[in-house]
């Protein structure tokens, strides 16, 4: 049986939120830059990096 410490969860929520927000902000800047330079082929790479970063942030939230 798992015992969840609510204070530890409340400490991790803002960190995970900031990481996801930061990754999303960087993703949007990358997409805007790729559209500005007409590099539509790189937009899918940005989606992949964003998905991986969000997954890593959520996995770290759950792991601890």
PyMOL commands that set and color helices and strands:
alter all, ss='L'
color gray80, all
select helices_A, chain A and resi 6-36+40-63
alter helices_A, ss='H'
color red, helices_A
deselect
rebuild
show_as cartoon
